[in-house]
Amino acid sequence: MSDARTVGLARKLSTFDAVLIGVGSMVGAGIFAAFTPAAAVAGSGLLIGLLIAAGVAFCNATSSAQLAAQYPSSGGTYLYGREQLGAWPGFLAGWGFLIGKTASSAAMALTFAAYAVPPAWQRPAAVVAVLGLALANCFGVTRTAQLTKLIVISVLAILVLAIGLVWTSGAAQPVQLPGNGFFASGWYGILQSAGLLFFAFAGYARIATLGEEVRRPRRSIPRAIVIALAGTAALYGVVAVTLLAVLTPSGVAGTPAPLLRAVEISGADWALPLLRLGAALAALGALLALLAGLGRTALAMARERDLPQWLSAVHPRYQVPRRAELVLAAAICLIVVFADVRNAIGFSSFGVLVYYLVANAAAFRQDSVHRRYPKAIQVLGGLACLILVGTLPWPAVVVGLGVFAVGGGYRLIRLRLSRPAR
């Protein structure tokens, strides 16, 4: 048997597979988690915040696409930062992704359980979901893609049904959209909502982290990133308008499950179990893609010894980073058992914004041979990331800075210990 460390990942994913993985990552996190806190800080101004978040995501997506075409390997911005900016920026991007998305994975597991089982069974169900999906990932990336297709298609069908029921029932009143005015919360509230809603667009990063497993990556990855982002942004816009038209801005802010509440008001109680199923499946889809992205980022970091090199092993038969997948799944299960991180959107947004700040800087440094988009887009994307970080709730910023300080300290200790003795 060959040494697992010498085995590469298998290129089995098509462009369509990559698009569905990106959509699955975003839809679960966004529609069922981000609108409530966004409405709380911006009211109806969340629609403007959504446009801003989509614009920032577009800048970041084009940077990721441009970089992925040059570096079609696992690791995403961790790899791009190392190649274009140096080891430290790459490490900070990878560390922020791992810590932020590990918390997000636990949040998605708990969100799934909240919709699927009674309260007393939620933590055990969340652990089972994490372990089950991690095992599915361990048997090859095609298993991940097939399961993602099933989940995404089911969720989209349920969402279309829910939106259709709300509008045909007459419960949606467009006159309620403005609430107290789109700018009633001021630009700070709007920008804060954009920072929170950006959390919902972060899924396209999963496409780039799978760069070593996509067929014709220089063509497929950029295309998949843009298609997944555009489709998801359109869906978010429709859902946001629907929620505001039924619940009003204060109503969206006042319920943890605004889409369920909107369908309930429409009188279609028979559809509520279906919508709960859709929410549970959406959370599972996001969790599945998060696990895949985390495993590939950990693999890339272990290859460069920024994580224990033991995690760089690739299974010789299934060609997946099985050790990294299982270690991260165990860490997520520990978080699920001992903490409730369903309110970690701000912290996750902090890590993701830093991640994409590095991506924009790396894309800015690319030479003309590999350039697909003007440098102005990367400048705009980088500045927007900095502005949105500044508008996040201060506890999220403090925790985020602390996490990066811990990561930096870990790397300094590792470098000191690995330095040859004189």
Buried (B, 14 or more C-beta within 10 A) or exposed (E): EEEBEEBEBBBBBBBEBBBBBBBBBBBBBBBBBBBBBBBBBBBBBBBBBBBBBBBBBBBBBBBBBBBBBBBBBBBBBBBBBBBBBEEEBBBBBBBBBBBBBBBBBBBBBBBBBBBBBEEEEBBEBBBBBBBBBBBBBBBBBBBBBBBBBBBBBBBBEBBEBBBBBBBEBEBBEEEBBBBEEBBBBEEEBBBBBBBBBBBBBBBBBBBBBBBBBBBEBBEBBBBBBBBBBEBBBEBBBEBBBBBBBBBBBEBBBBBBBBBBBBBBBBEBEEBBEBBBBBBBBBBBBBBBBBBBBBBBBBBBBBBBEBBBEEBBBBBEEBBBBBBBBBBBBEBBBEBBEEEBBBEBBBBBBBBBBBBBBBBBBBBBBBEEEEBBBEEEBBBBBBBBBEBBBEBBBEEBBEBBEEBBEEBBEBBEEBEEEEEEEE
